[in-house]
Amino acid sequence: MKLKSPILFSLLWIACSPIQARAEVRPPMPTHSTDKYGCEWQWLRGGGIGLWAENCKLATGNWHVDWESALPGFALWHDDDRVATVVQIFRKPPGASIDTVLPELKSRHYVPDVVDCQFKPVNIRPAPRTIAFFDIRPEGERLKDFESPPKDQVPPPPCGEYGWSTHGIRYFISDLRQPELILYVNEGQDGTMIEPDSIVFE
């Protein structure tokens, strides 16, 4: 069949070209690098999200980010040793509050099973209006205890591994365009080989 309408032809080409559609979503490759000689950027995909991450072969070993279905999400590895979760996907009913993710975080021991650790809005970086950032912060007595630690001691994160901390950047992302997904992002203290600004829903 000969298509006489260029508009119709274009629509059919787009509909039949999922690779091209995904490519339009992919942000530009970052221009900075941990080590311009030992690192290369790789576009990683999994669980409906994509991001740029570095694969670095340095004197200290091979630092790389891999997809893990069990999370589901991405983890940072040093050679064969797992270092940390850097991005993790959580699901909730569309339209439900981000607070509905808390029971899963508690059951998986990412945050303590207490009432005084709650999601709070936080300003991480400029983003589209559909995107909101949150972290898990202490309240009440837990906050008071954290703010008055014993002398010469660095207190542990008051709301657990995935909660707010004074040593490292950890937060959650919601996006109205993907109302059933919540992303946990761990930027660490010195970086975790990912470009957080590049995270997109595919």
Buried (B, 14 or more C-beta within 10 A) or exposed (E): EEEEEEEEEEEEEEEEEEEEEBEEEBBEEBEEEEEEEBBEBBBBBBBEBBBBBBBBBEEEEEBBBBBBEEBBBBBBBBEEEEBBBBBBBBEBEEEEEBEEBBEBBBEEEBBBEBEBBBBEEBEBEEEEEEBBBBBBBBBEEBBEEBEEEEEEEEEEBBBBBBBBBEEBBBBBBBBEEBBEBBBBBBBBEEBBBBBBBBBBBB
